[in-house]
Amino acid sequence: MTDNAFAIQLFKGLPERYDALAEVLSFGQNGRWRRELAGHLATHRPRSVLDVATGTGGVAIALATETEASITGVDISDAMLERGRERVRKADLAARIKLEPARAEALPYPSESFDAVSFTYLLRYVDDPAATVAELARVIRPGGHMASLDFYLPPNVAWRAAWWGYTRSLLPIAGVLLGGRAWWDVGRFLGPNIERHYGRWPLARIVDAWEAAGMVDVGCRVMSLGGGLVMWGTKS
């Protein structure tokens, strides 16, 4: 099974309660990380933003709140997109946010067609993270900006041990109790997936991929004792 196909299957049963449970199971940090990402793009006042791996539209809505941009959100999961469209309608943002299916590795947009690109929880689900970053950078206009969010590994030994215990035991149990079997599957998958990803793609290598894709002034912020990672950069 390809990484894309696996991601579609993994998230198929999550959309209905995704946003509420994502906040509960991250101890309220998921929304904070999204606001940090959105803030890095909002300071540049983009007129058009592509939000990749938009899921249920959380980042797209945050960007619409903090900017006046027109936002296109894309995802490979039809179920997540449908839930996202419901959220956009309820937020009265349908005139500014358009959600449609697309793969991050092959975006159906001309080069240099957006002022900014955001992406969340993406690179762990693609076969070639460097090629995917290059494809995302392709659609940004020169001088435009990119920002991303993903989980991270706490660098402190004590917090890493606590993170390991939470992701291996409490997260799957809390997931199944609050959200059912689909959240049990995600809870069991998440910790090992994060560790494997950063084993193959440590932060320095990800930064190199951004720079190889033409991004400069690449920066990052480790958040919530190492539970989250926000990155940003400018297209040369």
C-alpha positions, 0 to 999 in steps of 0.5 A: 500500500502506498503512503497516500493510500495508507493515509486515506484509509487511516483518516477515513473514520476520523472527520466527524469528531476530528477537530474536538478530539485533536484538541483533547488528545494534544492537551489543547496544543493543536490549535496553538500550533496552528495559530503559530503557523498562520501568524508566520504567513499573516505578517506578510499579508498574502493575497492568495494561499494554498493550504496543503493537507488541509484536512478539515480546514483548520489552518485554512480557517485560521488563515482566513481569520488572520488575513484577507487572502483567498485560500485554496485548501487541498487534501487527498481525503474526500471524507476530511474535505467534506467535513472541512466544507461543513466547517467553512460554511458554518464559519461563513467563509465559503466566499474566501475558502475553496476546498478541493482534492489534490495530491501534494506531490503533484499539485494541479496549479501553475508554477508561481501561482500563490503568494504563500503555501502552508502544509500540516502533518504532511511529510510523514505520509509521502514517499519522497519528502524532498520532492514534495517540498520542491513541488510545494515551493514550485507554486509559490511566487518569488518572494512568497512564503511557506510555513508548515506544522508537524509533530516533533520529538522532545529533545529533552531526555525526560520529556522524550520518555514522557512523550514515549509513554503517552504515545504508546499507551495513554494516547491509544486508550484515550483515543478508543474511549473517546473516538472509537476504533478509528482513533485506537488505530491512529493512537497506535500508529502515531508515535512509531510513525513520528520516530521513524520519520525523524530517524530518516528525516532529522530536522537538519535534513528537512531544512536542507530539503527546503533550501534545495527547493529554493527557500531561504531564511528557513527558520523553525520553532520547537513548541510545547516541550518538543511536541510540535514543530513549526517551520517557515521560509521565503522563496528566493 
